Structure formats: structure tokens, C-alpha cells
Amino acid sequence: MSEIKPYKDQEPESQSVSEVVMMYEASTSTVDDFIASLPKDMMQKLIDFAVEECNAGRCISHEQVKVTMKERMGWK
């Protein structure tokens, strides 16, 4: 049996990956396994779309994403 670590010494799990794994009832245990399970053609289409949007001038900075999300969620 593994040694129990105090709460503050435990490493936090990536919540976003854990939620996706639970949603799809997948048994992947690491981020690398999850990423490897994504279809390559889907990822290529996402990359191509992102590049096209950026080249067309329809992209925003990370800071603007934060501002937009805060406005839509009603946060200050």
C-alpha cells in the first residue's frame, strides 16, 4: 500500500483532463495517453482552422479572451 501524503504535499491532478476522461468513461490515466487518443485528422483540421482564422485577422489575444469571458460571465 502506498504511503499517505498530507494534503498540502499531494500534487494536484489536472482537473480538465480528469473531467474529460470521466465524461467519456475512458481509462486513460495520463495527459499523454489522452492526447495520444485524439484522432490525428481532427487535430490537423483544428490546426488548419486556427491558422486560417489567424491569417484572416479573426483572432484575439489571450488577454482579450480573459476580458471577453469575464464580461459574458458577469465577473469583474
Secondary structure as UniProt FT lines:
FT   HELIX           7..9
FT   HELIX           15..23
FT   TURN            24..25
FT   HELIX           31..37
FT   HELIX           40..55
FT   TURN            56..57
FT   HELIX           62..73
//
